[in-house]
Amino acid sequence: MQTSFDESFIKEIRKRFPRIEKDFTGRKRIFVDNGAGSLVLGDALKSETKSRIDYSANTDAIYSESKANEHILMEGRRAVADLLNAPSELNIYQGESASDLFFRISYALRGIFNRDSNVVSSYAEHYANVSPYIEMKKNNKISELRLAKLNKEDGTVDLDHLASLVNRRTKIIAITAESNLLGNKVNIPEVSKIAVENEAFLLVDGVHFAPQGCSDIKKMGCDFFVFSAYKIFGPRGSFVYMSDRAMDTIRPFYVDREAGPGCSSYFEIGTRDQAIFSAMNSVVDYISSLSLDILRFKGRKLPRNRRNGVRKGMERVENYHKELSRLVLDGTEETEGLSSMKNVILYGISDSKRLSERGTTFSFNFKNVTDKKAEEIYWKKFGITTVGGSHWNLSHDYFSNPSMLRATFLHYNSLAEVERFLKATKSISIK
């Protein structure tokens, strides 16, 4: 069995994404704005449509459509549990967005805070993962929000500094698994040890990591893991895993007077959209099928054990992503990579010997062209969706750089697309 994907397998993968080659106007383009949201899996779209039409009735009734809706919700939770290697679907909750979930988690944990409490995070975070605690500090609900610094040379989180910020008054460590700006990964099991030693909750922002790595919450040792469906080939909407300890501690706002820990309506406000759950079921099935040989994949077969399939499928994704990253960084015989290209300033890990420490997101500036102008050239001349500006990450502040161009490659991107991206980048760099 191959440990990655060859060219023929990538061609089959690309067939599963209706908008992989052209946008809705019919224009051919290379989609690398995956950091803002991935392309949608065709099977997820079909499942979402069917569920929205056939199972639109509400839950808690005895007739068929209502029972089918309940079944779809449960199957969707089981799929997410398989994706994350969670112990049970009862540990899975759904929200409108990751930002929504981060806020509601902070609200649900309000009882553990006092004016002497602190929260520890880092300068690698998306604003959504720290903004609830900035607000709590403003309102004197906590004493401090402490941010771990980054290593200036490569933008990685300084875990020694993070550890020095944590003490017995730390109630939450809120940390990203992978920076949505720099692409650097964080050693979550190591952060978990720090949290456990200080009896703090560990909240992991897995939004950017989920489509790029194997999200195993048992190995991570976290209390909360948040990700968004639309970043991993599905529709808008997000999910959170909560540990049993977290579920026993939270005191969320809820409407259902009979709700309690383990009950979805205890944390989820209002009626759930069953179509999102149905789409996620198809996404997880698809990821699991990536573990198969190409003939079985083409035949749309599924592994007998979906969780094992997810693990093996994502391991193959990770290996293929390393191939993509190596090409982006080191280039080809014809074109140098971002790490050595003249007039290109690359942020994050640039050493291709450290690919296991980074994902496939690359942020950079040109010395000779503004981000706004470069974004325009990428799109109008080359048909590449490289986007400049702010990407809602504290690293912008840390590096005193309010704008960066960002390109994120996922497993449906081909090596040929990377080469075209590099040639376009080279062309812009010599203007």
DRENMIMAR-14221 format. One record per residue (C-alpha): residue number from 0; residue in three letters; z, x, y. Coordinates in Angstrom, 3 decimals. Example, Ala and Ser with C-alpha at 12.3 -4.5 7.8 and 13.67 -1.06 7.14 Angstrom:
BEGIN
num:residu:pz:px:py
0:ALA:7.800:12.300:-4.500 $
1:SER:7.140:13.670:-1.060 $
END
This chain:
BEGIN
num:residu:pz:px:py
0:MET:0.000:0.000:0.000 $
1:GLN:-0.936:1.335:3.436 $
2:THR:1.941:2.070:5.797 $
3:SER:-0.139:1.161:8.859 $
4:PHE:-3.371:-0.744:9.603 $
5:ASP:-6.857:0.693:9.248 $
6:GLU:-9.846:-0.434:11.301 $
7:SER:-10.866:-3.156:8.843 $
8:PHE:-7.345:-4.636:8.847 $
9:ILE:-7.242:-4.635:12.659 $
10:LYS:-10.517:-6.571:12.691 $
11:GLU:-8.919:-9.219:10.461 $
12:ILE:-5.814:-9.324:12.654 $
13:ARG:-7.931:-9.845:15.762 $
14:LYS:-9.597:-12.870:14.162 $
15:ARG:-6.205:-14.617:14.203 $
16:PHE:-6.034:-14.551:18.032 $
17:PRO:-8.568:-16.921:19.661 $
18:ARG:-8.555:-15.154:23.040 $
19:ILE:-8.602:-11.560:21.818 $
20:GLU:-12.160:-10.786:22.968 $
21:LYS:-12.783:-13.150:25.885 $
22:ASP:-10.729:-15.142:28.362 $
23:PHE:-11.177:-18.884:28.941 $
24:THR:-14.063:-18.239:31.368 $
25:GLY:-15.977:-16.413:28.668 $
26:ARG:-15.479:-13.000:30.244 $
27:LYS:-15.007:-10.106:27.852 $
28:ARG:-11.894:-8.147:28.621 $
29:ILE:-9.228:-5.874:27.167 $
30:PHE:-5.825:-7.557:27.272 $
31:VAL:-2.992:-5.105:27.965 $
32:ASP:-0.731:-7.362:30.045 $
33:ASN:1.252:-7.970:26.863 $
34:GLY:4.469:-6.934:28.588 $
35:ALA:4.305:-10.135:30.633 $
36:GLY:3.344:-12.284:27.649 $
37:SER:1.344:-11.792:24.469 $
38:LEU:-1.794:-13.563:23.354 $
39:VAL:-1.183:-16.726:21.305 $
40:LEU:-1.608:-16.741:17.542 $
41:GLY:-4.171:-19.330:16.465 $
42:ASP:-1.974:-20.649:13.662 $
43:ALA:0.921:-21.081:16.099 $
44:LEU:-1.318:-23.151:18.367 $
45:LYS:-2.397:-25.379:15.472 $
46:SER:1.179:-25.877:14.315 $
47:GLU:2.354:-26.626:17.841 $
48:THR:-0.397:-29.226:18.357 $
49:LYS:0.228:-30.968:15.038 $
50:SER:3.972:-31.047:15.593 $
51:ARG:3.603:-32.387:19.110 $
52:ILE:1.389:-35.245:17.898 $
53:ASP:2.822:-36.097:14.476 $
54:TYR:6.539:-35.444:15.026 $
55:SER:7.066:-36.548:18.635 $
56:ALA:9.808:-39.027:17.727 $
57:ASN:13.378:-38.071:18.541 $
58:THR:15.981:-37.031:15.962 $
59:ASP:18.943:-38.883:14.415 $
60:ALA:17.067:-41.916:13.075 $
61:ILE:16.171:-42.934:9.521 $
62:TYR:12.407:-43.385:9.889 $
63:SER:9.890:-40.752:8.754 $
64:GLU:8.803:-39.281:12.080 $
65:SER:12.395:-38.743:13.170 $
66:LYS:13.343:-37.080:9.889 $
67:ALA:10.214:-34.923:10.083 $
68:ASN:11.254:-33.778:13.563 $
69:GLU:14.676:-32.749:12.232 $
70:HIS:12.996:-30.867:9.390 $
71:ILE:10.719:-28.989:11.803 $
72:LEU:13.698:-27.937:13.917 $
73:MET:15.573:-26.642:10.883 $
74:GLU:12.521:-24.802:9.514 $
75:GLY:11.985:-23.179:12.896 $
76:ARG:15.589:-21.955:12.992 $
77:ARG:15.236:-20.592:9.458 $
78:ALA:12.086:-18.759:10.495 $
79:VAL:13.866:-17.143:13.454 $
80:ALA:16.772:-16.226:11.181 $
81:ASP:14.289:-14.502:8.858 $
82:LEU:12.685:-12.714:11.809 $
83:LEU:16.063:-11.317:12.899 $
84:ASN:17.695:-10.940:9.478 $
85:ALA:20.398:-13.339:10.634 $
86:PRO:22.875:-14.630:8.042 $
87:SER:22.056:-18.298:8.681 $
88:GLU:19.891:-20.643:10.712 $
89:LEU:23.188:-21.978:12.117 $
90:ASN:23.444:-18.778:14.169 $
91:ILE:20.176:-19.536:15.979 $
92:TYR:19.919:-21.439:19.271 $
93:GLN:16.979:-22.155:21.522 $
94:GLY:16.606:-22.104:25.303 $
95:GLU:14.004:-22.672:27.994 $
96:SER:13.666:-18.938:28.775 $
97:ALA:15.466:-15.652:28.265 $
98:SER:16.747:-15.882:31.843 $
99:ASP:18.143:-19.314:31.040 $
100:LEU:19.873:-18.010:27.910 $
101:PHE:21.377:-14.970:29.654 $
102:PHE:22.884:-17.245:32.290 $
103:ARG:24.206:-19.788:29.799 $
104:ILE:25.752:-17.049:27.649 $
105:SER:27.605:-15.673:30.670 $
106:TYR:28.772:-19.192:31.558 $
107:ALA:29.853:-19.937:27.991 $
108:LEU:31.944:-16.725:27.954 $
109:ARG:33.606:-17.411:31.312 $
110:GLY:36.964:-17.862:29.614 $
111:ILE:37.186:-14.202:28.578 $
112:PHE:36.857:-12.881:32.144 $
113:ASN:39.457:-12.272:34.790 $
114:ARG:39.477:-10.359:38.035 $
115:ASP:40.295:-7.117:36.238 $
116:SER:37.404:-7.449:33.770 $
117:ASN:34.201:-5.465:33.926 $
118:VAL:30.724:-5.711:32.413 $
119:VAL:28.685:-2.651:31.470 $
120:SER:24.901:-2.543:31.549 $
121:SER:22.245:-0.008:32.573 $
122:TYR:19.490:0.790:35.042 $
123:ALA:16.944:0.090:32.283 $
124:GLU:17.511:-3.669:32.438 $
125:HIS:15.353:-6.602:33.356 $
126:TYR:16.989:-8.381:36.298 $
127:ALA:17.699:-11.411:34.106 $
128:ASN:20.124:-9.431:31.935 $
129:VAL:22.309:-8.339:34.856 $
130:SER:21.919:-11.054:37.500 $
131:PRO:24.622:-13.349:35.998 $
132:TYR:27.187:-10.553:36.349 $
133:ILE:26.057:-9.660:39.875 $
134:GLU:26.806:-13.276:40.744 $
135:MET:30.168:-13.134:38.961 $
136:LYS:31.094:-10.016:40.930 $
137:LYS:30.164:-11.741:44.209 $
138:ASN:32.462:-14.615:43.286 $
139:ASN:35.341:-12.346:42.208 $
140:LYS:35.143:-13.451:38.579 $
141:ILE:34.949:-9.810:37.435 $
142:SER:36.006:-6.590:39.094 $
143:GLU:32.841:-4.568:38.425 $
144:LEU:29.351:-4.496:37.000 $
145:ARG:28.988:-0.905:35.827 $
146:LEU:25.478:0.477:35.311 $
147:ALA:24.750:3.436:33.054 $
148:LYS:22.423:5.934:34.667 $
149:LEU:19.063:7.040:33.337 $
150:ASN:17.944:10.547:32.516 $
151:LYS:15.674:11.458:35.421 $
152:GLU:13.148:13.403:33.345 $
153:ASP:12.256:10.611:30.921 $
154:GLY:14.043:7.451:32.051 $
155:THR:16.108:7.058:28.866 $
156:VAL:19.558:5.492:29.083 $
157:ASP:22.323:8.088:29.227 $
158:LEU:24.520:6.825:26.386 $
159:ASP:27.252:9.349:27.129 $
160:HIS:27.506:7.954:30.628 $
161:LEU:27.434:4.408:29.270 $
162:ALA:30.294:5.228:26.888 $
163:SER:32.329:6.644:29.788 $
164:LEU:31.980:3.354:31.665 $
165:VAL:33.376:1.228:28.835 $
166:ASN:37.094:0.612:28.467 $
167:ARG:39.460:-2.060:27.175 $
168:ARG:38.727:-4.200:30.227 $
169:THR:35.030:-4.304:29.378 $
170:LYS:34.200:-7.777:28.097 $
171:ILE:30.436:-7.444:27.593 $
172:ILE:27.948:-4.640:27.167 $
173:ALA:24.571:-6.127:28.162 $
174:ILE:21.789:-3.765:27.147 $
175:THR:18.073:-3.870:26.470 $
176:ALA:16.637:-2.794:23.116 $
177:GLU:13.520:-1.571:24.894 $
178:SER:12.703:-1.241:28.578 $
179:ASN:10.056:-3.694:29.730 $
180:LEU:9.010:-1.143:32.365 $
181:LEU:9.273:2.338:30.871 $
182:GLY:8.874:1.450:27.191 $
183:ASN:11.881:3.547:26.169 $
184:LYS:14.007:2.249:23.304 $
185:VAL:17.797:2.230:23.247 $
186:ASN:19.864:3.223:20.219 $
187:ILE:21.538:-0.164:19.751 $
188:PRO:23.639:0.770:16.669 $
189:GLU:25.166:3.572:18.755 $
190:VAL:25.942:1.146:21.587 $
191:SER:27.419:-1.226:19.002 $
192:LYS:29.945:1.441:17.984 $
193:ILE:31.016:1.758:21.602 $
194:ALA:31.388:-2.026:21.883 $
195:VAL:33.404:-2.312:18.672 $
196:GLU:35.762:0.515:19.679 $
197:ASN:36.558:-1.366:22.885 $
198:GLU:36.469:-4.919:21.458 $
199:ALA:33.628:-5.877:23.791 $
200:PHE:30.821:-8.299:23.047 $
201:LEU:27.374:-6.731:22.678 $
202:LEU:24.495:-8.698:24.193 $
203:VAL:21.031:-7.303:23.433 $
204:ASP:17.938:-8.151:25.431 $
205:GLY:15.303:-8.080:22.689 $
206:VAL:12.515:-9.717:24.697 $
207:HIS:10.327:-6.632:25.008 $
208:PHE:11.344:-5.158:21.653 $
209:ALA:10.675:-8.201:19.445 $
210:PRO:6.861:-7.840:19.099 $
211:GLN:7.123:-4.074:18.708 $
212:GLY:9.929:-3.350:16.270 $
213:CYS:11.932:-4.686:13.348 $
214:SER:14.689:-6.823:14.850 $
215:ASP:17.495:-6.493:12.297 $
216:ILE:20.674:-7.758:13.889 $
217:LYS:22.753:-6.637:10.892 $
218:LYS:21.726:-3.034:11.554 $
219:MET:22.080:-3.486:15.303 $
220:GLY:25.581:-4.916:15.041 $
221:CYS:25.228:-7.174:18.083 $
222:ASP:26.890:-10.457:19.024 $
223:PHE:23.902:-11.857:20.910 $
224:PHE:20.195:-11.072:20.546 $
225:VAL:17.776:-12.826:22.911 $
226:PHE:13.987:-12.899:22.659 $
227:SER:11.125:-15.011:23.984 $
228:ALA:8.567:-16.789:21.824 $
229:TYR:5.755:-16.191:24.302 $
230:LYS:6.231:-12.428:24.062 $
231:ILE:5.728:-12.593:20.298 $
232:PHE:2.540:-14.661:19.924 $
233:GLY:4.052:-18.119:20.461 $
234:PRO:4.554:-20.665:23.280 $
235:ARG:6.964:-20.605:26.216 $
236:GLY:10.601:-20.853:25.195 $
237:SER:13.251:-18.427:23.943 $
238:PHE:15.831:-18.022:21.178 $
239:VAL:19.212:-16.390:20.782 $
240:TYR:21.120:-15.220:17.736 $
241:MET:24.904:-15.513:18.027 $
242:SER:27.392:-13.895:15.722 $
243:ASP:30.142:-16.019:14.170 $
244:ARG:32.613:-14.281:16.462 $
245:ALA:30.529:-15.214:19.486 $
246:MET:30.189:-18.829:18.373 $
247:ASP:33.946:-19.084:17.925 $
248:THR:34.508:-17.728:21.445 $
249:ILE:31.924:-19.451:23.624 $
250:ARG:32.805:-22.561:25.575 $
251:PRO:29.393:-23.791:26.754 $
252:PHE:28.478:-26.784:28.820 $
253:TYR:27.268:-29.522:26.485 $
254:VAL:26.564:-33.252:26.543 $
255:ASP:27.119:-34.214:22.901 $
256:ARG:30.778:-35.243:22.725 $
257:GLU:30.877:-34.567:18.974 $
258:ALA:29.327:-31.084:19.199 $
259:GLY:31.104:-27.948:18.018 $
260:PRO:30.381:-24.395:16.864 $
261:GLY:27.473:-24.335:14.409 $
262:CYS:26.039:-27.529:15.868 $
263:SER:22.815:-26.988:17.838 $
264:SER:23.787:-29.419:20.597 $
265:TYR:26.936:-27.383:21.242 $
266:PHE:24.877:-24.768:23.108 $
267:GLU:21.478:-26.435:23.563 $
268:ILE:21.331:-28.874:26.457 $
269:GLY:19.162:-31.891:25.802 $
270:THR:16.434:-32.700:23.300 $
271:ARG:14.603:-29.749:21.779 $
272:ASP:10.826:-29.391:21.812 $
273:GLN:9.985:-29.472:18.111 $
274:ALA:6.544:-27.950:18.744 $
275:ILE:8.106:-24.606:19.781 $
276:PHE:10.024:-24.457:16.500 $
277:SER:6.894:-25.288:14.538 $
278:ALA:4.934:-22.560:16.320 $
279:MET:7.655:-19.988:15.616 $
280:ASN:7.561:-20.889:11.935 $
281:SER:3.854:-19.996:11.913 $
282:VAL:4.478:-16.783:13.875 $
283:VAL:7.081:-15.575:11.393 $
284:ASP:4.842:-16.478:8.452 $
285:TYR:2.073:-14.455:10.089 $
286:ILE:4.300:-11.424:10.665 $
287:SER:5.438:-11.618:7.054 $
288:SER:1.798:-11.681:5.894 $
289:LEU:1.188:-8.366:7.673 $
290:SER:2.997:-6.776:4.727 $
291:LEU:0.190:-7.770:2.328 $
292:ASP:-2.989:-5.953:1.314 $
293:ILE:-6.100:-6.913:3.245 $
294:LEU:-7.534:-9.222:0.574 $
295:ARG:-4.384:-11.324:0.375 $
296:PHE:-4.091:-11.270:4.170 $
297:LYS:-7.679:-12.518:4.523 $
298:GLY:-6.890:-15.217:1.961 $
299:ARG:-3.921:-16.318:4.095 $
300:LYS:-1.437:-15.704:1.321 $
301:LEU:2.280:-15.359:2.024 $
302:PRO:4.904:-13.076:0.440 $
303:ARG:7.378:-14.708:-1.928 $
304:ASN:10.294:-13.455:0.153 $
305:ARG:9.561:-14.031:3.829 $
306:ARG:12.373:-11.865:5.171 $
307:ASN:11.260:-8.870:3.095 $
308:GLY:7.724:-9.547:4.254 $
309:VAL:8.843:-9.563:7.892 $
310:ARG:10.620:-6.239:7.450 $
311:LYS:7.639:-4.575:5.759 $
312:GLY:5.157:-6.187:8.136 $
313:MET:7.024:-4.971:11.208 $
314:GLU:7.354:-1.497:9.710 $
315:ARG:3.559:-1.411:9.497 $
316:VAL:3.354:-2.659:13.075 $
317:GLU:5.699:0.110:14.209 $
318:ASN:3.608:2.747:12.440 $
319:TYR:0.391:1.444:13.952 $
320:HIS:2.028:1.322:17.385 $
321:LYS:2.819:5.007:17.025 $
322:GLU:-0.894:5.648:16.508 $
323:LEU:-1.665:3.674:19.653 $
324:SER:1.032:5.493:21.642 $
325:ARG:-0.079:8.913:20.469 $
326:LEU:-3.609:8.144:21.616 $
327:VAL:-2.417:6.832:25.001 $
328:LEU:-0.287:9.922:25.597 $
329:ASP:-2.478:12.672:24.143 $
330:GLY:-5.940:11.206:24.591 $
331:THR:-9.115:12.070:22.702 $
332:GLU:-11.565:14.962:22.600 $
333:GLU:-13.466:13.250:25.408 $
334:THR:-10.583:12.087:27.630 $
335:GLU:-7.083:13.396:28.177 $
336:GLY:-4.119:11.065:27.767 $
337:LEU:-1.762:9.702:30.408 $
338:SER:0.716:12.533:29.851 $
339:SER:-1.723:15.160:31.163 $
340:MET:-4.267:13.261:33.257 $
341:LYS:-4.744:14.591:36.768 $
342:ASN:-3.476:12.364:39.599 $
343:VAL:-1.515:10.176:37.153 $
344:ILE:2.288:9.995:37.321 $
345:LEU:3.622:8.630:34.029 $
346:TYR:7.171:7.286:33.714 $
347:GLY:9.207:7.147:30.509 $
348:ILE:8.964:9.354:27.427 $
349:SER:5.693:11.306:27.529 $
350:ASP:6.170:13.620:24.544 $
351:SER:4.164:12.357:21.547 $
352:LYS:6.677:14.077:19.256 $
353:ARG:9.214:11.425:20.287 $
354:LEU:7.232:8.299:19.459 $
355:SER:10.107:6.769:17.495 $
356:GLU:12.059:6.643:20.774 $
357:ARG:9.491:4.618:22.712 $
358:GLY:7.353:1.533:22.390 $
359:THR:3.787:0.895:23.502 $
360:THR:4.460:0.109:27.169 $
361:PHE:3.251:2.638:29.722 $
362:SER:4.012:2.509:33.433 $
363:PHE:2.394:4.855:35.907 $
364:ASN:1.032:5.409:39.405 $
365:PHE:-2.038:7.158:40.711 $
366:LYS:-1.584:9.822:43.364 $
367:ASN:-4.937:8.991:44.923 $
368:VAL:-5.142:5.177:44.643 $
369:THR:-2.667:2.399:45.450 $
370:ASP:-1.486:0.155:42.627 $
371:LYS:-3.106:-2.869:44.244 $
372:LYS:-6.463:-1.131:44.498 $
373:ALA:-6.207:0.315:40.984 $
374:GLU:-5.400:-3.115:39.513 $
375:GLU:-8.491:-4.490:41.240 $
376:ILE:-10.712:-1.704:39.860 $
377:TYR:-9.327:-2.073:36.342 $
378:TRP:-10.183:-5.770:36.359 $
379:LYS:-13.369:-6.031:38.387 $
380:LYS:-15.099:-2.890:37.105 $
381:PHE:-13.664:-2.433:33.617 $
382:GLY:-12.325:-5.837:32.574 $
383:ILE:-8.865:-4.476:31.758 $
384:THR:-5.698:-6.451:32.581 $
385:THR:-3.539:-3.591:33.880 $
386:VAL:-1.079:-5.067:36.381 $
387:GLY:0.713:-3.354:39.250 $
388:GLY:3.752:-4.301:41.300 $
389:SER:7.351:-5.065:40.386 $
390:HIS:8.112:-5.858:36.760 $
391:TRP:11.604:-7.203:37.406 $
392:ASN:13.374:-4.083:36.190 $
393:LEU:16.247:-2.117:37.740 $
394:SER:14.408:1.128:36.999 $
395:HIS:12.285:0.399:40.056 $
396:ASP:15.457:0.822:42.123 $
397:TYR:16.654:3.834:40.165 $
398:PHE:13.410:5.729:40.776 $
399:SER:13.057:4.326:44.321 $
400:ASN:9.632:3.071:43.332 $
401:PRO:8.997:-0.636:43.997 $
402:SER:5.614:-0.720:42.272 $
403:MET:4.147:0.663:39.055 $
404:LEU:1.035:-0.116:37.043 $
405:ARG:1.867:-1.280:33.529 $
406:ALA:-0.128:-1.474:30.300 $
407:THR:1.378:-2.694:27.026 $
408:PHE:-0.535:-2.443:23.761 $
409:LEU:0.309:-4.586:20.729 $
410:HIS:-0.842:-4.500:17.119 $
411:TYR:-3.976:-6.548:17.824 $
412:ASN:-5.210:-3.915:20.279 $
413:SER:-7.696:-1.528:18.710 $
414:LEU:-7.880:2.237:19.061 $
415:ALA:-11.290:1.711:20.662 $
416:GLU:-9.638:-0.391:23.374 $
417:VAL:-7.180:2.418:24.076 $
418:GLU:-10.082:4.847:24.467 $
419:ARG:-11.794:2.496:26.921 $
420:PHE:-8.530:2.154:28.841 $
421:LEU:-8.217:5.948:29.069 $
422:LYS:-11.799:6.352:30.243 $
423:ALA:-11.235:3.709:32.919 $
424:THR:-8.001:5.423:33.979 $
425:LYS:-9.775:8.759:34.164 $
426:SER:-12.491:7.236:36.315 $
427:ILE:-9.945:5.846:38.761 $
428:SER:-7.970:9.105:38.838 $
429:ILE:-10.902:11.153:40.148 $
430:LYS:-11.931:8.784:42.935 $
END
